[in-house]
Amino acid sequence: KSGLLEEYLLRNQRIVYSKTLDKKLSKDNTDRETLIKKLRNAIDLVDYFSAFETSELLKKYWPEHEETWVETLRVCVEGDDQKRLQETIREIKERKIKWTKAEENKVSLWLKGAVS
């Protein structure tokens, strides 16, 4: 029983957190850190529609930032969206993203040679 209660409480906390992030984004919808927190929280809530929407905002406002693409790949994989994953890989290949070694290692499994 306690596991179900903890799960219920955690989900409610994530919903409250989501509303707080939305409120913050209503003041500045380009804040990268808040967008990333919103995307990750949406994935945790299994709200892939919201996560995909947020990844689109990241791509719009932060297209050259490596974390934009790591998080976009994450939502494609977590949301099991193969079509969007292939589109994202294509987009990454077309961009000149300066990868840090740590981020390059994260995406290399997904991109297999697409990262230079």
C-alpha positions, 0 to 999 in steps of 0.5 A: 500500500505504501508504494501506491501512496508514494507513487500517488504523492510523487505524481501529484508533486510532479503535476504541481511542479509542472504548473509552477514551470508553466507559470514561470514560462508564461513570463519568459518562454525562452528560458532554456533551463526551465524548458528542459525541466518542463520536458523532463518532468513531462516525460516523468509524467508520461505526458509525451505530447507536452514533452514534444511541444517543449522540445519544439520550443527548445529547437526554436529558441536554442537550436545550436545548444547541444542540450536541446538535441539531447533532450529532443532525442530523449523524448523521442526514445522515451515516447517511442516515436521512431518517425520523430527520432529519425527526423531529429537525427536528420536535423542534427546532421544538418546543424553545426552543433558543438558537442562537449565530450560528455554530450557527444558520448550521450548521443553517439549511441543514437546517432552512430557516426552522425556526430562529428 
